[in-house]
């Protein structure tokens, strides 16, 4: 399938084999239909090839076409009173990425920036789902050296572990593994709760 960028000229080349008629007696056109109007572009014919130059169409019919539209096209040849349908196929329309941004300033000039496919970087976004708790408030950063056992129990309550027996069991289990430093226990708890999310 032929692809056609609406902003660029494209030359389509066909190989031919001519018998029974001289190639210089032939003339031809590539044609396609858009919005019930047939567009034709003349062909240059040599002994071995047919060349058809399709000009940039964005100024003529670009507004009638959408990205990935497929046009049925055909190559018609004429010569010595004969009509010779030579080729038919599809042309897929491509539109380049184009963004125009205007900066308007009442007291100064208007700045316009155009960006085309030549300097556009394609970005693949990774979507990260974040759970938000509407009741959650911003918390102050606490100096790690000031972390106390009661702060750790308070943190567990805020994270959903409200049963004092369970809280004490978790605290003792962590302190048996990593020691009694409240700062280290809090770090391990934060890792534990973040892993659960």
C-alpha positions as CSV (number, residue, x, y, z in Angstrom):
1,X,0.0,0.0,0.0
2,X,1.3,3.5,-0.9
3,X,1.5,6.0,2.0
4,X,1.0,9.7,1.2
5,X,2.1,12.5,3.5
6,X,-0.2,15.4,2.9
7,X,2.6,17.9,3.4
8,X,5.2,16.4,1.0
9,X,5.5,15.8,-2.7
10,X,5.6,12.1,-3.5
11,X,6.8,10.5,-6.7
12,X,5.3,7.1,-7.4
13,X,7.2,4.9,-9.9
14,X,5.8,2.0,-11.9
15,X,7.8,-0.5,-14.1
16,X,6.2,-1.0,-17.5
17,X,6.6,-3.2,-20.5
18,X,5.2,-1.7,-23.7
19,X,4.2,-3.8,-26.7
20,X,2.1,-2.9,-29.7
21,X,2.4,0.8,-29.0
22,X,5.2,3.2,-28.6
23,X,5.7,4.6,-25.1
24,X,6.0,8.2,-26.5
25,X,2.4,7.8,-27.8
26,X,1.1,7.1,-24.3
27,X,-0.1,9.6,-21.7
28,X,-1.5,8.7,-18.3
29,X,-2.8,9.9,-15.0
30,X,-3.1,8.5,-11.5
31,X,-6.6,9.3,-10.2
32,X,-8.4,9.0,-6.8
33,X,-11.7,10.1,-5.5
34,X,-12.2,12.4,-2.5
35,X,-15.6,13.7,-1.5
36,X,-17.1,12.8,-4.9
37,X,-14.4,14.8,-6.7
38,X,-11.9,12.9,-8.8
39,X,-8.3,14.2,-8.6
40,X,-5.8,13.3,-11.3
41,X,-2.1,13.8,-11.6
42,X,-0.2,13.4,-15.0
43,X,2.3,10.7,-15.5
44,X,5.6,10.9,-17.2
45,X,6.2,7.8,-19.3
46,X,9.5,6.3,-20.6
47,X,10.3,3.0,-22.2
48,X,10.7,1.3,-18.8
49,X,9.0,3.4,-16.2
50,X,6.0,5.6,-15.4
51,X,6.6,8.4,-12.9
52,X,3.7,10.3,-11.2
53,X,4.4,13.3,-9.1
54,X,1.7,14.0,-6.5
55,X,2.1,17.5,-5.0
56,X,1.6,18.3,-1.3
57,X,-2.2,18.0,-0.9
58,X,-2.6,19.8,2.5
59,X,-3.4,23.1,0.9
60,X,-5.8,21.7,-1.7
61,X,-7.7,18.8,-0.1
62,X,-6.0,18.2,3.2
63,X,-9.0,19.4,5.2
64,X,-11.2,16.7,3.6
65,X,-8.9,13.9,4.7
66,X,-8.3,12.3,8.0
67,X,-5.3,10.4,9.3
68,X,-5.2,6.8,7.9
69,X,-8.0,7.4,5.3
70,X,-7.6,4.9,2.5
71,X,-8.2,6.2,-1.1
72,X,-8.8,3.8,-4.0
73,X,-6.4,4.9,-6.7
74,X,-5.9,3.8,-10.3
75,X,-3.4,4.5,-13.1
76,X,-5.1,5.2,-16.5
77,X,-3.1,5.2,-19.7
78,X,-4.3,6.5,-23.1
79,X,-2.7,6.2,-26.6
80,X,-3.6,5.8,-30.3
81,X,-7.4,5.8,-29.4
82,X,-7.0,3.2,-26.7
83,X,-7.8,3.4,-23.0
84,X,-5.6,1.1,-21.0
85,X,-6.4,0.6,-17.2
86,X,-2.9,-0.3,-15.9
87,X,-3.0,-0.4,-12.1
88,X,-5.3,0.0,-9.2
89,X,-4.5,0.0,-5.5
90,X,-4.8,1.9,-2.2
91,X,-3.2,5.0,-1.0
92,X,-3.1,5.6,2.8
93,X,-3.2,9.2,4.0
94,X,-0.7,10.3,6.7
95,X,-1.0,13.7,8.4
96,X,2.1,15.0,10.3
97,X,2.0,16.0,13.9
98,X,1.6,19.8,14.0
99,X,1.1,22.0,17.1
100,X,0.8,25.7,17.0
101,X,1.1,27.7,20.3
102,X,0.5,31.4,20.6
103,X,1.6,33.5,23.6
104,X,-0.6,36.6,23.8
105,X,0.6,39.5,25.8
106,X,-1.5,42.7,25.9
107,X,1.5,44.9,26.4
108,X,4.0,43.1,24.1
109,X,4.2,41.2,20.9
110,X,2.5,37.9,20.1
111,X,4.9,35.0,19.9
112,X,4.0,32.0,17.7
113,X,5.8,28.7,17.8
114,X,5.1,25.9,15.3
115,X,6.3,22.4,15.9
116,X,6.2,19.7,13.2
117,X,7.0,16.0,13.1
118,X,10.6,16.8,12.5
119,X,11.2,18.1,16.1
120,X,8.4,16.2,17.9
121,X,9.5,13.5,20.4
122,X,7.1,10.7,20.8
123,X,6.5,9.8,24.5
124,X,5.1,6.6,25.8
125,X,3.4,7.3,29.1
126,X,3.3,4.9,31.9
127,X,0.2,5.4,34.0
128,X,0.7,5.1,37.8
129,X,-2.4,4.7,39.9
130,X,-2.2,6.6,43.1
131,X,-4.7,6.0,45.9
132,X,-5.7,9.2,47.6
133,X,-7.2,9.3,51.0
134,X,-9.3,12.5,51.2
135,X,-9.0,12.6,55.0
136,X,-5.2,12.4,54.9
137,X,-3.5,15.6,56.0
138,X,0.0,16.8,55.4
139,X,2.3,15.7,58.1
140,X,5.4,17.4,59.4
141,X,8.7,15.8,58.9
142,X,10.0,14.6,62.3
143,X,13.6,14.5,63.3
144,X,14.4,10.8,63.3
145,X,16.3,11.1,66.6
146,X,13.0,12.2,68.2
147,X,11.0,9.2,67.2
148,X,9.3,7.5,70.3
149,X,7.5,4.3,70.9
150,X,4.1,6.2,71.3
151,X,4.7,7.8,67.9
152,X,5.1,4.4,66.3
153,X,1.8,3.1,67.9
154,X,0.2,6.3,66.6
155,X,1.5,5.7,63.1
156,X,0.1,2.1,63.2
157,X,-3.3,3.5,64.2
158,X,-3.3,6.0,61.3
159,X,-2.4,3.2,58.9
160,X,-5.4,1.0,60.0
161,X,-3.9,-1.2,62.7
162,X,-5.9,0.0,65.7
163,X,-6.0,-3.1,68.0
164,X,-3.5,-2.4,70.8
165,X,-2.7,-6.2,71.2
166,X,-1.8,-6.4,67.5
167,X,0.2,-3.2,67.6
168,X,2.3,-4.5,70.5
169,X,2.8,-7.8,68.8
170,X,4.0,-6.1,65.6
171,X,6.3,-3.7,67.6
172,X,7.9,-6.6,69.5
173,X,8.3,-8.8,66.5
174,X,10.2,-6.0,64.6
175,X,12.3,-5.0,67.7
176,X,13.3,-8.7,68.1
177,X,14.6,-8.8,64.5
178,X,16.3,-5.3,64.1
179,X,16.8,-4.0,67.6
180,X,15.2,-1.4,69.9
181,X,16.0,1.7,68.0
182,X,12.6,3.5,67.4
183,X,13.9,5.1,64.2
184,X,14.7,1.7,62.6
185,X,11.4,0.2,63.8
186,X,9.5,3.1,62.2
187,X,11.4,2.7,58.9
188,X,10.6,-1.0,58.8
189,X,6.9,-0.3,59.6
190,X,6.8,2.3,56.7
191,X,8.2,-0.3,54.3
192,X,5.7,-2.9,55.5
193,X,2.7,-0.6,55.0
194,X,3.9,0.7,51.7
195,X,4.4,-2.9,50.4
196,X,0.7,-3.7,51.4
197,X,-0.5,-0.9,49.1
